[in-house]
Amino acid sequence: MAYFVPLLSTFIFFSIYYSQSNALSSNYYAKTCPQAEDIVMKVVKEEAQKDRTVPATLLRMHFHDCFLRGCDASILLSSKGKNTAEKDAPPNGSLHGFYVIDGAKRAVEAICPGVVSCADILAFAARDAVVLSGGPYWKVPKGRKDGRISRASETTLLPKPTFNISQLQQSFHQRGLSLDDLVALLGAHTLGFTHCSSFMNRIYNFNATHDIDPTLRPSFAASLKGICPLKNRAKNAGISNDPSPTTFDNTHYRLILQKKSLLFSDHSLLTIPKTKSLVYKFATSKAAFHKAFSNSMIKMSSLTGGQEVRKNCRVVN
């Protein structure tokens, strides 16, 4: 069962905590730390060469950060005392790569101490992750501040893999993002790996009529059952999101059309004409997808909500 948040309560939550800010600018660090982006790119590139899963996790980390309190690096804060932080909540359990942001922050601090926020460093790193995977480059707006609050309980507000199109639309709309943004941003699923838990509901006991989700290609569902048995499943069992999980291409959209997408939420893009037409558009044109993704990332990453520039990304000042 998908977790469904009442519209009013979530609207109040988001209107209190963040807004799309006019304070960001492309030349925010032009005088104070012009080397910041180059420094971050160097660190991300070095770490991605050591571990090819780094780009996917950095992109997901940025998305999960922005979708709660705005892009305020709250996802980087460590749990403390009785407070469990976002990074230790179930939806973020498979996130790794926090050490990449720590390394980038240390490198930036060595040149420009106390100037560049962890939120900006994460936004740069997510863009760099896409570029290093063969995706588009975009100019990241700068000037985010780091937040002081991180609560695991708030991760229930993240979009879920079981969401239908109306739930997805509501979730994105509450953050000022359109259906066009929704379809483009879900294209990030072209990178990375999905654990069995995110799609088990589609291959076992789907509903009273069908054991398997009828929108899944039967041969594909059978292969997923082989990877994800009900019993004696390997702890981290799962499957790459598409056959090229380290390349930022448009294969993901073609898989949706072939009924071979892993997540119910991805398949749900075919259930209304507007999003279905965008899936077709992006499946047939990588250039169109890359352009739309860049624009939507700029829009999403402009959700702000922080107050300070942390010295250490894991703890408040």
Disulfide bonds with the S-S distance in Angstrom:
Cys33-Cys112 2.04
Cys66-Cys71 2.04
Cys118-Cys313 2.14
Cys196-Cys228 1.98
